[in-house]
Amino acid sequence: MKLKMRNVSGYLREAVLVALIIFGLGAAARSQTPSPSPAATPGFSDIFIVDVKNEGGGRRFSQPVKITTLAGSNNQPSFLPDGRGILYTSIRDKQADIDRYDLRRGATSQITNTPESEYSPTLMPDGRNISVVRVEANGTQRLWKFPLKGGEPSLILENIKPVGYHLWIDDHTLALFILGAKGQPNTLQIVNVPTEKAEVVAENPGRILRLIPHQNRLSFVHKISDQEWIVKAFDLKTRKVATLIKTFPGVEDYAWTPAGILLMAKDAKLFKWNTTVDRDWQQIADFSQAGLKRITRISVSPKGDRIAIVAGH
């Protein structure tokens, strides 16, 4: 999920956090869903880290600590499996590239530095490469991979485009948010990587695709209408879709804790939904006193001891 916009023809309606005003394809994609992605908050966005501690059956959250220093749009944080690093998209000089933040050293390093724009950095199952949505020189959006330690990038899927967002289900299966074209809606598709055979799961999905912990299911937000957005689960074995819970109005970003608790933010407040005990969203934190105004992305560390949030301030 770096402001070098020269080759950004249509990437995701994420103009919002990534300060990307989507041209061409983006404009079409916005008109194809019941409602576009939430409009961007004016100004810059940064990534903050919140430490989480379990105390007396509850949770205690530290004050958010900003880890991004470059003025601009910083977005789409993704924890590495060891929990010690975060990949994220940063826009500088009108160019979107991928950065890495080392939580132990407090240091940032740049992973990609290309004439194209890269988004949605995700560590691949092989642990050696990261996959990204790349806006190529001619505006095509396809899935590419870069060696984590440096090296030349290569295509993952040659024929499937335009890719908006992605999630690895296993080493040969992807869940993809595919932008619609020529009046067609955006779709959630399950793709076999070697064959590029695709199965359409739903129309008008949200941008966040997650695996549900301890289950063989994939979650996504289904935008049924302007007024009705619902978190749903797709069973990877039975191929059936089940309803979980309604989102807050206009909110499509969420995350799962390792324990299988769903998190969602509204403005500066963080809410949780425990599938076994909660009937509705329960507020667990309010970061407005820390100067945060609108949380737009959430990512949880593998151990659940840290949360990365994207917010304006």
C-alpha positions as CSV (number, residue, x, y, z in Angstrom):
1,M,0.0,0.0,0.0
2,K,7.9,9.4,-2.9
3,L,6.3,11.9,-5.1
4,K,7.8,11.3,-8.6
5,M,4.6,11.3,-10.5
6,R,6.0,11.2,-14.0
7,N,4.9,7.7,-14.7
8,V,2.0,7.4,-12.4
9,S,-0.8,7.0,-14.9
10,G,-3.4,5.4,-12.7
11,Y,-2.3,3.9,-9.4
12,L,-5.0,3.3,-6.9
13,R,-7.3,5.9,-5.7
14,E,-4.8,6.3,-2.9
15,A,-4.1,9.8,-3.9
16,V,-5.1,10.2,-0.4
17,L,-2.2,9.0,1.6
18,V,0.3,8.6,-1.0
19,A,-0.5,12.1,-2.4
20,L,-1.0,10.4,-5.7
21,I,-3.7,11.9,-7.9
22,I,-4.5,9.1,-10.2
23,F,-4.6,9.9,-13.8
24,G,-6.3,7.9,-16.6
25,L,-6.9,4.5,-15.1
26,G,-7.3,5.9,-11.6
27,A,-10.1,8.1,-12.6
28,A,-11.9,5.3,-14.3
29,A,-11.4,3.0,-11.4
30,R,-12.9,5.5,-9.0
31,S,-16.1,5.7,-11.0
32,Q,-16.5,1.9,-11.1
33,T,-17.0,1.3,-7.4
34,P,-20.1,2.2,-5.4
35,S,-17.9,4.7,-3.6
36,P,-14.3,5.7,-4.1
37,S,-11.6,5.1,-1.5
38,P,-11.8,7.6,1.3
39,A,-10.7,11.1,0.1
40,A,-7.3,12.0,1.2
41,T,-6.6,14.3,4.0
42,P,-4.9,17.5,2.9
43,G,-1.2,17.6,3.8
44,F,1.3,14.9,4.4
45,S,1.1,11.5,6.0
46,D,3.5,9.8,8.3
47,I,4.0,6.3,9.8
48,F,3.9,5.9,13.6
49,I,4.7,3.0,15.8
50,V,2.7,2.1,18.8
51,D,3.9,-0.5,21.4
52,V,1.3,-2.8,22.7
53,K,1.4,-4.6,26.1
54,N,-1.1,-7.0,27.5
55,E,-2.1,-6.1,31.1
56,G,-4.8,-7.6,33.2
57,G,-6.7,-9.0,30.3
58,G,-6.6,-5.7,28.5
59,R,-4.1,-3.8,26.3
60,R,-2.0,-0.8,27.0
61,F,-0.8,1.3,24.1
62,S,2.2,3.6,24.1
63,Q,2.2,7.1,22.6
64,P,2.7,6.9,18.9
65,V,6.3,7.5,17.7
66,K,6.8,8.9,14.2
67,I,9.4,6.9,12.3
68,T,9.3,8.7,9.0
69,T,11.3,11.9,8.6
70,L,10.9,12.8,5.0
71,A,8.2,15.4,4.5
72,G,5.7,14.0,2.1
73,S,3.4,11.0,1.8
74,N,4.6,7.8,3.6
75,N,2.2,4.9,3.5
76,Q,1.5,1.2,3.2
77,P,3.6,-0.1,6.1
78,S,4.3,-3.8,6.1
79,F,6.2,-5.6,8.9
80,L,8.9,-8.1,8.1
81,P,8.4,-11.6,9.6
82,D,11.0,-11.0,12.3
83,G,9.2,-7.9,13.4
84,R,12.4,-5.8,13.4
85,G,11.8,-4.0,10.1
86,I,9.0,-2.3,8.2
87,L,8.7,-1.8,4.4
88,Y,6.7,1.1,3.2
89,T,5.9,3.3,0.2
90,S,7.4,6.8,0.3
91,I,6.9,9.6,-2.2
92,R,9.8,12.0,-2.9
93,D,10.4,14.3,-5.8
94,K,7.1,13.1,-7.3
95,Q,8.4,9.5,-7.4
96,A,7.1,6.6,-5.4
97,D,9.7,4.2,-4.1
98,I,10.1,1.6,-1.4
99,D,11.9,2.3,1.9
100,R,12.8,0.0,4.8
101,Y,12.9,1.1,8.4
102,D,15.0,-0.8,10.9
103,L,13.3,-0.7,14.3
104,R,16.4,-1.6,16.3
105,R,18.7,1.0,14.8
106,G,16.1,3.6,14.0
107,A,17.5,3.8,10.5
108,T,15.9,4.1,7.1
109,S,17.2,2.7,3.9
110,Q,15.9,3.0,0.3
111,I,15.0,-0.3,-1.4
112,T,14.0,0.9,-4.8
113,N,15.1,4.0,-6.7
114,T,13.8,3.8,-10.3
115,P,12.3,6.0,-12.9
116,E,9.1,4.0,-12.4
117,S,6.9,4.1,-9.3
118,E,6.5,1.2,-6.9
119,Y,3.8,0.6,-4.3
120,S,2.5,-2.0,-1.8
121,P,5.8,-3.6,-0.7
122,T,5.3,-7.1,0.5
123,L,7.9,-9.7,1.4
124,M,7.4,-12.8,-0.8
125,P,7.1,-16.3,0.6
126,D,10.7,-17.0,-0.4
127,G,11.9,-14.4,2.1
128,R,14.5,-13.1,-0.4
129,N,12.4,-10.8,-2.6
130,I,9.7,-8.2,-2.2
131,S,6.8,-7.9,-4.5
132,V,5.5,-4.5,-5.5
133,V,2.8,-3.0,-7.8
134,R,4.8,-1.1,-10.3
135,V,3.6,1.7,-12.6
136,E,5.7,1.2,-15.7
137,A,6.9,3.9,-18.1
138,N,3.8,3.5,-20.3
139,G,1.4,3.5,-17.4
140,T,0.9,-0.2,-17.1
141,Q,0.4,-1.5,-13.6
142,R,1.8,-5.0,-13.1
143,L,3.3,-7.0,-10.2
144,W,7.1,-7.1,-10.1
145,K,9.7,-8.3,-7.6
146,F,12.9,-6.9,-6.3
147,P,15.7,-8.8,-4.4
148,L,15.6,-7.5,-0.9
149,K,19.4,-7.2,-0.8
150,G,19.5,-5.4,-4.1
151,G,19.5,-6.4,-7.8
152,E,17.5,-6.2,-10.9
153,P,13.7,-6.4,-10.8
154,S,11.7,-8.9,-12.7
155,L,8.0,-9.5,-13.6
156,I,5.9,-11.8,-11.5
157,L,2.8,-11.8,-13.7
158,E,3.2,-10.8,-17.3
159,N,-0.4,-10.7,-18.5
160,I,-2.5,-9.8,-15.5
161,K,-3.1,-6.0,-15.3
162,P,-3.8,-3.4,-14.1
163,V,-3.0,-4.7,-10.6
164,G,-4.0,-2.4,-7.7
165,Y,-3.1,-4.3,-4.6
166,H,-1.9,-7.8,-3.8
167,L,-1.5,-10.5,-1.1
168,W,0.5,-13.7,-1.1
169,I,-1.6,-16.7,0.0
170,D,1.2,-19.1,-0.6
171,D,4.3,-19.4,-2.8
172,H,2.2,-19.9,-5.9
173,T,-1.1,-18.2,-5.2
174,L,-2.0,-14.5,-5.1
175,A,-5.0,-12.5,-4.1
176,L,-5.2,-9.5,-6.4
177,F,-7.3,-6.3,-6.5
178,I,-7.7,-5.7,-10.2
179,L,-8.7,-2.3,-11.5
180,G,-11.7,-2.4,-13.8
181,A,-11.6,-1.1,-17.3
182,K,-14.1,0.2,-19.9
183,G,-16.9,0.6,-17.4
184,Q,-16.2,-2.7,-15.6
185,P,-16.0,-2.9,-11.8
186,N,-12.8,-3.5,-9.8
187,T,-12.5,-7.2,-8.8
188,L,-10.9,-9.4,-6.2
189,Q,-9.2,-12.3,-8.0
190,I,-7.4,-15.4,-6.9
191,V,-4.5,-16.1,-9.3
192,N,-2.3,-19.1,-9.8
193,V,1.1,-17.6,-10.4
194,P,2.7,-20.2,-12.7
195,T,-0.3,-20.4,-15.0
196,E,-1.8,-16.9,-14.4
197,K,-5.2,-18.5,-14.3
198,A,-7.5,-16.2,-12.4
199,E,-10.7,-16.8,-10.4
200,V,-13.0,-13.8,-9.7
201,V,-14.2,-13.8,-6.1
202,A,-16.0,-10.5,-5.8
203,E,-16.7,-7.2,-7.4
204,N,-16.0,-3.9,-5.8
205,P,-13.6,-5.0,-3.1
206,G,-11.8,-2.7,-0.8
207,R,-8.0,-2.2,-1.1
208,I,-7.0,-4.2,2.0
209,L,-6.6,-8.0,1.5
210,R,-5.6,-10.1,4.6
211,L,-5.2,-13.7,5.6
212,I,-7.3,-14.4,8.8
213,P,-5.0,-15.8,11.5
214,H,-5.5,-19.5,12.3
215,Q,-8.0,-19.9,9.5
216,N,-7.9,-20.9,5.9
217,R,-9.7,-17.8,4.9
218,L,-9.0,-14.5,3.2
219,S,-10.7,-11.2,4.3
220,F,-11.7,-8.2,2.3
221,V,-14.1,-5.3,2.4
222,H,-17.1,-5.7,0.0
223,K,-18.4,-2.3,-1.1
224,I,-22.0,-3.3,-1.7
225,S,-23.2,0.3,-2.0
226,D,-22.2,3.8,-0.9
227,Q,-23.9,3.1,2.5
228,E,-22.9,-0.5,3.0
229,W,-19.4,-1.7,3.3
230,I,-18.9,-5.1,4.9
231,V,-15.8,-7.1,6.0
232,K,-16.2,-10.6,4.5
233,A,-14.2,-13.8,4.5
234,F,-13.5,-16.0,1.6
235,D,-12.9,-19.7,2.4
236,L,-9.9,-20.8,0.4
237,K,-11.1,-24.5,0.5
238,T,-14.8,-24.3,0.0
239,R,-14.7,-21.0,-2.0
240,K,-17.6,-19.7,0.0
241,V,-17.9,-16.1,1.1
242,A,-19.2,-15.2,4.6
243,T,-20.2,-11.9,6.2
244,L,-18.2,-10.8,9.3
245,I,-19.0,-7.2,10.3
246,K,-19.9,-3.8,8.8
247,T,-17.2,-1.2,8.6
248,F,-17.4,2.3,9.9
249,P,-18.9,4.6,7.2
250,G,-16.4,5.2,4.5
251,V,-13.6,3.1,6.2
252,E,-12.0,0.3,4.3
253,D,-8.7,-0.1,6.1
254,Y,-8.2,-2.8,8.8
255,A,-5.8,-5.3,10.2
256,W,-5.8,-8.6,12.1
257,T,-3.9,-9.3,15.3
258,P,-2.0,-12.6,15.5
259,A,-4.8,-13.7,18.0
260,G,-7.4,-13.2,15.3
261,I,-8.9,-9.9,16.6
262,L,-10.0,-7.4,13.9
263,L,-8.8,-3.8,14.2
264,M,-10.2,-0.7,12.5
265,A,-9.7,3.0,13.0
266,K,-12.1,5.9,12.8
267,D,-10.5,9.3,12.9
268,A,-7.9,9.1,15.7
269,K,-9.6,6.2,17.5
270,L,-8.7,2.5,17.3
271,F,-11.4,-0.1,17.6
272,K,-11.4,-3.9,17.9
273,W,-13.8,-6.7,17.1
274,N,-13.3,-10.1,18.8
275,T,-15.3,-12.5,16.7
276,T,-16.0,-14.7,19.8
277,V,-17.2,-12.1,22.3
278,D,-17.9,-8.8,20.7
279,R,-21.3,-8.0,19.0
280,D,-19.9,-4.7,17.5
281,W,-16.8,-2.6,17.4
282,Q,-15.2,-1.7,20.8
283,Q,-13.0,1.3,21.2
284,I,-9.6,0.4,22.7
285,A,-7.5,3.6,22.1
286,D,-7.7,7.3,21.3
287,F,-4.6,8.9,19.8
288,S,-6.0,12.4,19.3
289,Q,-4.1,13.7,22.3
290,A,-0.9,12.7,20.4
291,G,-1.8,15.0,17.6
292,L,-3.1,12.4,15.2
293,K,-6.2,13.4,13.2
294,R,-7.1,10.6,10.8
295,I,-5.7,7.0,10.8
296,T,-5.7,5.6,7.3
297,R,-3.7,2.4,7.5
298,I,-3.0,-0.2,10.2
299,S,-0.4,-2.9,10.2
300,V,0.3,-5.3,13.1
301,S,3.6,-6.9,13.9
302,P,3.9,-10.7,13.7
303,K,4.0,-11.0,17.5
304,G,1.3,-8.4,18.0
305,D,3.5,-6.2,20.2
306,R,3.6,-3.3,17.8
307,I,1.2,-1.5,15.5
308,A,2.2,0.7,12.6
309,I,-0.3,3.3,11.7
310,V,-0.5,5.9,8.9
311,A,-2.0,9.2,9.9
312,G,-2.1,12.9,9.2
313,H,-1.1,15.2,12.1
